[in-house]
Every structure is written in C-alpha cells, then in structure tokens.
C-alpha cells in the first residue's frame, strides 16, 4: 500500500515538473518575443527618423554650401567649409563614442530585465 502511494506521489511530482518546464519554456518564448519586438520597433523608428533627418541634413547642407559659396564668390569654398564642419563633428563624435555605451546599455537592460 505504501509503495502504491509512493508511486502515485512520484507520478504527481513528474507531472508537476513537466508542467513547470513547459510553462518555463513558454515564458522564455514570450519574454524573447517581447524583447525582440521592442528592439525591432525601436530600430524601425530609428531608421525612419534617421532617413528623414539625413535627407533634411543633405538639403540643408547643400543650401548652406551654396550660400557660403555665394558669400566667398567661390562655390568650392562653400562646400569645403560645410565639409570641414562635418569633419569636425565626426571627430568630436569619435572622441566621445565611449560615453554612448552607458545610455544604450541602460535602455536595453530596462527592456530585458523588466518583469511586466
């Protein structure tokens, strides 16, 4: 009688462990889906805003180059000045590239470790 009861208890434990593993796998799938969707939507927004910004910056740069060229009486000088401004901005961005790590890690860890 005790053996049958023990056997029944082990079969219940086996069912509970199987259910726990199954639910844990489902939770992991949902968690990974949530994280991947947050990343996909974030990058889609960044790409959309980035493309519009780059196009705007392109036309504004062409206009500024033209105006500066007219002011210098030489279009080449206008384009050189705008190009040098972008080169200086690129060098400043390169110098401060390490400072971008913390905000990016903080933002993505918020989504990864969020339990809701």
Residue pairs with C-beta under 8 A, 6 or more apart in sequence:
34 111
35 111
35 112
38 111
39 108
39 111
61 82
61 86
64 78
64 82
65 75
65 78
65 79
65 81
65 82
66 75
66 78
67 78
68 77
68 78
68 81
68 82
69 75
69 76
69 77
69 78
69 79
70 78
71 78
72 78
72 81
